[in-house]
Every structure is written in C-alpha cells, then in structure tokens.
Amino acid sequence: MVKRIMFLLALPLAVFGGNLSLTNGLIQAHTKVFGDASINPSVKNIQADVSMQNNAVESLKGILSFPIIDFKSSERDRDEHMQEMFAMKTYPNITLQINKVRAKNKHYVIEGVLNMHGIEKPIDINSSIVQNGDSVAINANFSVNVSDYGMEPPSLLFFTVRDRVDINASITLKTED
C-alpha cells in the first residue's frame, strides 16, 4: 500500500518534468583592449537551478549563475581590474534568469533577465538546444555592452577596453533521477 502511494506521488514528477543538474559547462567571454590585445576570460564553475516540464525544451526555466571570482583570463592583473569593474565584493555573481524558450526556425531563443553589477536587463539569446535522451545541450553566442549594466570599461593611458563583450556559452544539463 505504501509503495503504491509513493508511486502515485512520484508519477507526476516523471511525467510532467523535474529538475535538471549541470553536468558540464563553460562560459567564455571575449573583448579587446584597443591598441593592445584580446581579453578572453572563462569560467567552468557554473551553478544551475533549472527545470523542464514534459520533456519539452520550450519549458526550460530557471537560473544559471557563476561567481565573478572564478571568471579568469590568462592575465591576473586584468582579472583584478575586471573584478573591480564588476564591484565583485558588492555583486559577487552574474546571473541569467531563464523565463521562456521559444523555437525560431531551427534554433531557439532564450528569453530571460541578465543580472550584472546589480542591474537586471531583459535579454534574448539565440541558441542551439539539443535534447538527447536525458540530457539537454545548450550552445549560445551573444554580446552585451558593459556600459548597459552601469560599468565603465577600464582604460589606462591610451589603452581602453572595448565596451562590447562577446559571450560563448556551452551548458549541458541532465534530468535528475
């Protein structure tokens, strides 16, 4: 009797969806210092609190975030300047709230809210989302201007960091058992 009750309670979760856990993730950024070189920080330490209903990609919702302290390039000094620009002690994380996913041609658009430097802005992210069994792979390329989030790109003498940052995200989620 107890087993039947437990089965009936768990059935809606199996049929209607559930939480997804992050199995692999990499977010890479790219910008340039005018007159100098490229800056390419990346992060693998990504937290995910994402769910999907009825095994449908369009039902993805949740939060992806990462701590700015883990966002690193090959230049430690530049990383420290980036952390200062982001006011990391006050705003330690960058967060994407996924509100809706809609199909567009053979790709998807992730509609959400990006929170950086304490400022939230709506964002539409063109992406490729591939579902394979119990895993969902998301690949997205998009750009943001740091000035849109209340930050000023750093500069030193004649060298100024470009305002636009190009983002390449690769996230793999798996249905939790």
N, C-alpha and C positions, 0 to 999 in steps of 0.2 A: 504494500500500500504506500509506504513512504517513498519507494523508488518511483512509483507512478506519479506521485505528486511532484517529486523533484524533476522528473522528465517533463511533465506538463509545464512547470515553471521555467525550465531551460529552453523549451521548444521555441518560444517567440524570439529569443536571442539568436538561435541558429537560423531561423527562417528570415527574420527581419533585419539582421545585421548585428554589428558589435564593434568593439574597439579594434584598432589596428596598432601594431607596435612597429617601431622603426627597426629595420634590420641592417640598413646601410644608408649612408647619407654623406653628401659633400656639397658644400656651397662655396663657390669661388667668385671672387669679385675682381674686376679689372678697371683700373683707371690709369691716368698718366700724369707725370709731372712735366709740364710744358718746358721744353729745353733740356730735359734730363732723361728719365727712364720711366718704365712702367711700374705700377704697383699692383701686385696680384695676391692679396690675402685670401686665405681659405679657412674653412672650419669643417670638422667632422663631428664635433660634439653637438649634436642637434637633438633637441627634445621634441617629442611628438605626442600630442593628445588628440588623436584623430579617430573618427568613426565612419562607418559606411553602412547603409541600410540596403537590404535585399540584394546584396552583391552588385550594386549599381554604382559605377564610377561617379555618375552625376549626383549621388547623395553624399559624397565626401564632405565632411565638415570637421572643423577642429582648429587646433593651434599647432604651429611649428615655431620653435624659438631656439636661439642659441646665445650663449654668453659672449659678449664682446671681447673679454679677456682671452678667449680661445681663438679669436679671429686673427690669424697671424700670416705675415708675409716672410720673405727672406731677409728683411731689414728690420732689426729690432728697434732702432731709433724711429723709423717711420711708424712702426706699430704703436710706439708710445705716443707719437703725435696724433695718430688716428684715435687712440683711446681717449686722449684729451679732447679732441674734436667732438667725439660722441658723448663726452661728460660721463664716462663709464661708471664713476663712483655713484652718480645720481641715477643714471639709466643703464643698468648693467646688461640688459638683454635687447636683442632685436626680435620682434615677434610678428608673425603673419597669422592673422585670423582668417581661416577659410570659411566663407559664408555660403558659397554656391559654386558648383561646377556645371558648366554648360558645354554641350557639344557644338563645335563650329567647324564645318567641313570635316576633315579627317583628324582634327585636333580638338583640344578642349581649351576653354577659358576659365581660369580660376578667378573668381570674384571674391575679394576679401578686403582686409584692412591691414596695412603695414604700419607697425609702430616702431619708430626710431627716434631716439633723443627726446622721448616723451611726447612726440607728436604722432597722431594717428591720421592716416590718409587712405581713402579708398584706392584700390589698385586692381586692375585687370591684368592677369598674367597668361599669355599664350603658352600652352604647354602640350606635351605629348604624354598621354597617360595610357599605359598598357597594363591590362589585368591578365595575369597568368596563374590560374588555379587560385591559391590563397594569397598571392602577392600582387601588389599594385606598384608599378614603377612610374614615377613622375619625373619628367625632364622638362626644365623650363629655362628660357633665356629672356631676360628683360633688363631694363635700365631704370635707374632712379637718379634724381638730382639731389645731392645732399642739402642744397640750399632750400629745397621744398620742405625739409624737416628741421629748419631753424639752425642749420650749421653752416659755417663758412669754411670752404676748402682752405687748408693751410697754405701759407706761402713764406718763402724766405728769399730775400733779395729779389732776384729776377725769376725765381722758380715758383710757379704756382701749380697746385694740384687741380686737375680738371674737375669741374662740378659733377659731371655725369659719371656714374659708376655702373658698369655693365655686370650683370649677375648671371651666373650659370649655376643652376641647382639640379642635383640629381638625388632623388629620395626614393628609397624602396621601403614599402610598408608591408606587413604581413598580418593576416587575420589571426587574432589571438584565439587559442583553443579554449 
